Amino acid sequence: MEFNEFNHAMVKLGYQFNQQIITLIFTNLDQNRAGFLDLDGFIKACSVIQIVLSKMQQYDPQRRGVVTLDVNQLLDVVFSIPM
């Protein structure tokens, strides 16, 4: 999957991230730096996004879309993502 396909897929899945974040996700998962994500990379992107959004809801019960985290809460979010 090339970047434009990935970007389109994110929109189709209902994610409304800015282009900087879409590029960051794609670049981090494009392990060969070939401008291409395989199915595993796409699944990992979706999994990480779901984990982060789930954790965000935990810290944003009013669903304002904004959270303030201390370092312990930030580490809780980061290390909830399988490495």
Buried (B, 14 or more C-beta within 10 A) or exposed (E): BEBEEBBEBBEEEEBEBEEEEBBEBBEEBBEEEEEBBBEEBBEBBBEBBEBBEEBBEEBBEEEEEEBEEEEEBEEBBEEEEEE
